Amino acid sequence: MIKKLINPYKYLAGLKSLILGIAIILATSIIGYFSNTQFPDIISVKTCPDFSISYFILQGLLNWFILSTMFYIASMIISKSKVRPIDIYGTQALARFPYLLASCIGFSSALNDFSKYLQWTLLKQGEPIEISSIQIVIAILILVFSLILTIWMITLMFNAFKVSANLKGNRLVFSFIIVMILSIVLTGYLNQNLTLKLQ
Amino acid sequence: MEKKLPIICPSCNSDLKVKSLHCEQCDTTISGQFELPILLRLDTKEQDFILDFVKSSGSLKIMASKLNLSYPTVRNMLDDLISNIEKLKSHD
């Protein structure tokens, strides 16, 4: 069961995973719209003000498309196998599943209040705010939960790349790290521009 | 019980060779020193994979659906098998 949760690609890839993955990305965007939760790069999760639904959908698709394209380019350069783009794009879309759960984070105001509280008490910025110890516990639990989801998603992305591109050892690890760093920078920059344009 | 053809020496881990072949019909025994063909030097799983691959007319898609695995997983198995065969060939 755990193996299937961290590496479903042994059994599922190609068109099926692409359709399922895009449905997950769209569902994440819609939930994010209602919970005011955005993903400003491939791994970050943040609460945000009210944006249009198109902003959330564009952001979800952009994060997936940029990362998958980077993985596809990397696999064309270093893999000896015949890599099908549909496997790379499909498995990476499916890897976004943990963030479907993460998009619910914004439904609770505890994290937002806790961040305002920390800003006021530690940095003396913003407005003074009082929060209960229960709210602090909830905020910490949400932080831990989102960290687990991030680790799960990165594991899924790693296994998706490993299976789709048939890579092993150092080649796999180094190319994965490089693609992740480049994609975080690129999607962060593009999402910043997207925010400015759609605001 | 199905006997497994030993291909590696249990004593020193070297490749085993065929020393004699026997006809059960006329009781003739041929002695000599023969190399095992590459296909027989693969492990049972790899031999089964080749049989399934041939039975599926060389279609990885059919193989994937028969084995309940994804297409890239089956393609990776084939790629690993090819690299193993190349290793055995270069070893000869």
Contacts between the chains, C-beta under 8 A, distances in Angstrom:
chain1	res1	chain2	res2	distance
A	9	B	70	5.9
A	9	B	72	7.0
A	9	B	73	7.2
A	10	B	69	6.2
A	10	B	70	6.3
A	10	B	73	5.0
A	11	B	68	6.6
A	11	B	69	6.1
A	11	B	70	5.6
A	11	B	73	7.6
A	12	B	70	5.6
A	13	B	70	3.8
A	13	B	71	5.9
A	13	B	72	5.0
A	13	B	73	7.4
A	14	B	70	6.8
A	14	B	71	5.4
A	14	B	72	7.7
A	17	B	70	8.0
A	80	B	79	7.3
A	81	B	75	6.4
A	81	B	76	6.9
A	81	B	79	5.0
A	82	B	75	7.3
A	84	B	71	7.4
A	84	B	72	7.3
A	87	B	70	8.0
A	87	B	71	7.0
A	87	B	72	4.8
A	91	B	72	7.9
A	163	B	70	7.2
A	163	B	72	5.1
A	163	B	73	6.2
A	163	B	76	6.8
A	164	B	72	5.3
A	166	B	72	7.1
A	166	B	75	7.0
A	166	B	76	4.5
A	166	B	79	5.6
